[in-house]
């Protein structure tokens, strides 16, 4: 039989752990502003294949030759693989162009929507903000390029 002190300590531990605030996953609308689209072009400085989101960082140089490091959020590594990304799709030193949405709380953080790679391929970043054009058809699983015109475009009214 379990002593009462051990049982009480176990119950207290469970209550403490469940009462702590969770550093949970954010919603797109909470973290990013879909009314603030942005396009940035720069050189990749760092890549993080982590859950729940992969990230990469880009040095962007403005008209005054001031360089700022931007953080770009992608989908999870699993979603990126499903979108056609591979471990070497993006490399430190690559020049990329990223279309996405600005963060609500940071002037240098973006939720990436479409990433144009150094070789000109456009790949979906798997954004939860909705990143796929209406005429999207899944690309060949080994190249992950986009967009490829649909044979029968979808029209919504």
N, C-alpha and C positions, 0 to 999 in steps of 0.2 A: 504494500500500500504506500502511496506517495504521502510524505509528510505535509502537513498544512502549510508550513513556511515555504516549501518548494512550490506547491500549488499556487499560493498567493503571489510568489515572485513571478511565476510564469504568466499568470493572468495580468499582473501589473505591467510586465514587459510587452505583452500583446497590446494592451490598451495604450501604452505610451507610443509604440510604433505606429499604430493606426491613427493616433491623434496628431502626429507630426504632419506639417504641410508637405504635400508632394510637389516635387519639382517636375511636374508633368509636361506632357506634350501640349504645345499651344495650337490654337486654331489659326488659320490663315488670317481671318478678319481681325483677330486680336493683335497680331504681330505686324501685319503688312497692310498697306493702303492701296486697294485696287484702283483708286482714282489718281494715283501718282505713278504712272508708268515711267520707266527710265531705261535708257540704253547706255551701256558703258563699254569702253574698249580699253584693254590693257594687257599686261603680261602676268601670267600665273606665277605666284610666289609660294603657294602652299596648298596642299590638298589633304582633306581629312575624310576618310571613308568611315563614318561613324553612324550609329543609330541614335535617335530616330531620324536624323537628317545628315546627309553628307554636306560638307562645306568646302569651298575653295576660296582662295584669296587672290586678288588681282591688284597690281600697282597700276594706277591710272594717273597719267600726266596731263594736266590741264594746259590751257593756252599760255599761261604765265610760267610754264615749266615747273610747276609745283606737283610733286608726286604724292598721292594719297593711296593708302592700302584699303581696299574695299573687301568686305566679307559677302560671299554669295552663298545662299542656302539652296540646296538641292533636295530632292526626295531622298528616301532611304536608299542605301546601296542595293537592296533587293529590287525596288521599283526601278532604279537606274539600269540594272541588268535586264529587266523586262523591257525597258525602253531601247535597248541595244547598246548601252554603255559597256565598256570593258575597262579593266584596271589601267590600261595604257591609253584610253581615249583622250585623256587630259594629262599633260605633263608640265612640271615646273619649267618655266621659260617659254611656253607656248603663248602666242598672242591670240586673244579671244575677244569676241564681241558678245555681250550678254544683254538680252531683253528681259525685263522683269518689273517688279514693283518695289517701291521704297518701303523700308521698315518704318513703323510709326515712332520708334524711340531712338533711332540711330540714323545719322546723316550719311553713313557709309556702309549700310547693310541693305542687301537686296534679296528678295525671293526670286531666284532665277526662273524664267519661263522657257526661253529658248537660248541655247548656247551655240554660237557659230565658232567652230573649231578652227585651228590654224590652217587645216587643209580645205576649208570652205564648207565642210559638212555642217548642217544645222541639226542639232539634236535636242529633243525634249528634255527638260530638266525635271519632269515629273511633278511639277508644282501642284499643290493642293488648291491653288488659286484659279486653276483652269488654264492649261497651257497649250491645248491642242486645237488647231484650226478646225472649222466645221468640215472641211473636206479631207481631214486626216485619214490615212489608211496606215495601218502598222507597216513599218519598214521591214525589210529583210532582217531577220534576227541577228545577223552578224554585222550589219553596218549601222543601224540605228539612225539613218538620215531622215530628214524631214524638211519641208513638206513634199509629199509626192501627190500630184493631183489625183483626185478620185475619178473613176470612170463615170460615175453618176453623182455629181455634187448634190449635197443635201441643201435644200433651201428652206429656211424657216421664216414664217411670217408672224 
